[in-house]
């Protein structure tokens, strides 16, 4: 099954609308659940993605797609003092928490973060208006991955870089049974107990299993017009980082 066909809820309806509603519901518990189900490793993975984007001297204006509660923009500001960071997300509930976090963050002088609600498949920005684009844990939620990647390519300036951080499935036979037990049993149980949405943390492993990974994802980046695609696996393959350049 294609990941675009994997939806949070069984009810009929477009995936984008269901994803928006899901994140609106789980927004209050999202950050806590992220830390809990990754055993705190999500911070290190996010930092790695930000490091791979590169310094603000080369990437002074950056777009964070599926920004959620604004962890990436805050990390970008702290790491690179990036002058202008824009974040966009479907969920106003997630953005409301993100705005609170940005307001309380001690941003470096000259660094601004702006967050807005919008569709990642139809970005409200001019073509070639960003030096870098980053997307963390968001691609598997796209209703149309090729369209989303094409939008990333459109808004990037020539020479710009895209960094995609996404959860993935380990390929190591000794690791796989434990991974499946954890993601298919323990995470959904924890999600039902700690969040207000019974389906959200069952949708999580389902979408991870279906999202294009490794060579399949780099091929999609090439088809979207990117060059020099690379993939790096983290933590025995449970997370992957993809990078590419706009020619």
N, C-alpha and C positions, 0 to 999 in steps of 0.2 A: 504493500500500500504506500502511495506517495504521502509525504508528510503534509502536503496541502489538504489531503482528505482526512487527516486526523484532527478532530475538533474537540474542544473541551467538553461539549455537551452532546447528547444524542439527538436533541431536538433539531429540526430543520432550521437552516439559517446559514448565512455566510460566516466563514471562519473569522474574519476580522472582527465582526460584531461580537462573536462569542468570546474571542480572546480579550476584547475590551471589557466585556462584562465580567469575565473571570478575574482579571487583574483589579478591576474596581472593587470586587468583593474581597480579595485576599490582600489588598494593599496594606492594611494595618499590621498584618502578621508577616508580610513578605520578607523584610530584612532579617527578622529573627529566623524564619524558616530557611532562608538562604544559608545563614551561618550554620544552622543545625544540621541540615541534610548534607552539606559539603564538609562538615567537621571543621569549618572555618577556612577551608582552602580556597573558597571563592575569592577572598581578598588577594591572595597571592596570584591567582590566575588573572584577576583583573589588573593587578599591577604589572604583570608580565605583558599583557596586551598593550597597556599604556606605554610601557618602555619600548615596545616594538614600533609604536607609531613614530617616535622620534622627537627631537627637540623643537621647541616653539620657533626657533630662528628659521627653521625650514617649514614648519607647519603652524603658522600663527593663527589660522582660523579653522576650527575643527567642528564637525557635526557628529553628535552621538545619536545614533538611531536606536529606537526602542530603549530610551534612556531610563525608563522606570523611575526609581527613587533617586536618581542623579548620582549614583556612586561613581560612574565613569567620569563625568565632568569634574567632580570634586577631586578625584584622584589625578586627573590631568592637570588641574590647577596646582595641586600640591607638588607634582612631579616635574612639570615642564614650565610652570607659570605661563601657560598658553593664554595669550591676550584675549581671544574671543572664542568662547565655547557655546555652541547651540545644542540643545537637546530636544528631541521630539519623541512623542509616544502616543499611542492610541488611548491610553487610560488616564483620565483626569484624576482618578483616585490616587494612582501612583505619583502623578506629577504634583499633587497637592503636598504629599509627604516630601517629595524631592525639593520643592520650593522651601519648605521649612528647614530642610537640611542645608540647603545653599545659604539661606539667610543666617544660619548660626555658624557656618564655616568661616574660618579665617582665611579669606582668599588673599593671595599675593597682590601687591599694588599693581594696578594696571590690568588685572585679570577680571573679566566679566563672564558670567554664566547666565544664559537665558533659556527658559524652558517653555515649550508650547505643545498643545495638543494637536495632533495631525496624523494623517495616514502615511505610513512609511513607504507605501507603494505609489504614492503620488505626492512627492515632497513639495512643499510650498516655497521652494527656493529657486533662484535663477541657476541656469546651467553654469558650470565652471566657477562656482562661488566659494568653494571650500578647498583648503590645502590638504586636509585629512578627513577621513570618515572612519568611524569605529562603531561596531555593533556587538554588544555582549549579550549572549543568551537570548537573542531575539529572532534570528533567521528561521528557526524551526517553527516560529509562530506566524510567519508570513503566509498569507493566503495564496501567494504566487511568488516563489523564490526567484525565478529568472527576472520577473518584473522588479522585484526589490533590489536585486543586484544591478540591474540596468539603471535604476534611479540613483544608486550610489555612484555609479560610473558617470552619470550625467552631471551631477552636482560637483564632481571633483574637477579641479584644474589639471591641465596636463602636467605630469610629473607627480601628481598627488598620490597618496597612499591610502589603501583601505586595510583595516584590521578587523577580522571577525573572530570573536571568541564564542565557541559553542560547545555544549556538552556532547559527548560521543560515547560509543560503545567500545569497550576494550576488546581486542582481538586475541589476547593471550588465553589459551584454553584453561590454565590453572586459575586465572582471575575471573573468568566469565561467570561461573556458577555463583560465586559470592556476590558479584555485581548484580546479577539478575535477582537474587534473593533480596538484596538491599533495596534495589530500585522498584521491583514489582510488588514487594510485600511490606517491607518496613517503612519506606517513604510514604506510600498511600495511607498506611495506618496512622503515622505521625501527622500527616496532612489533615485527616479527618478529625483528629483529636485537637489540633492546635489552630486550624484555620476555619473559616466559616463556609468553606466550599468543599463539599465531599468529593467532587470530581477533579479539582485542580491538580492534586498530586497523584492522581492516576493518569491524567493526561500527560504529565511530565515524562514518565518513562516511555509512554506510548509514542510521544513526539520525538524523543531522543532516538528511539529504535528506528524511526522512519526517516529521519533527516539525512540528506546526502552527506557522506563523510569521506575524508581522505581525498583520493583521486577524483571521486564523483563531484565533490565540492570545488576542487580546483578547476575541473573541466567547466563547471558552470561559470566560474569567474572569467575564464578565457572567452567563453561564448558571450559574456556580457561586455567584452571589450577590454578586459584587464590583461596586463602582461606580468611576467615574472611571478606567477603564483607559487606560494610555498605553504606547507602545512607542518606544524610542530605539535606532537602529542605530549600531553602532560599527565602526570600521575597515573601511569600505566594505561593511558588511553581513555580515561574517563572524561577528558576535556581536550579540545583541539583548538589551535590558533591558526588562522589562515591570513596570509598577507599577500598583497598584490599591488601593482603600480598602474596608474593610468598613463599610457604612452604619451 
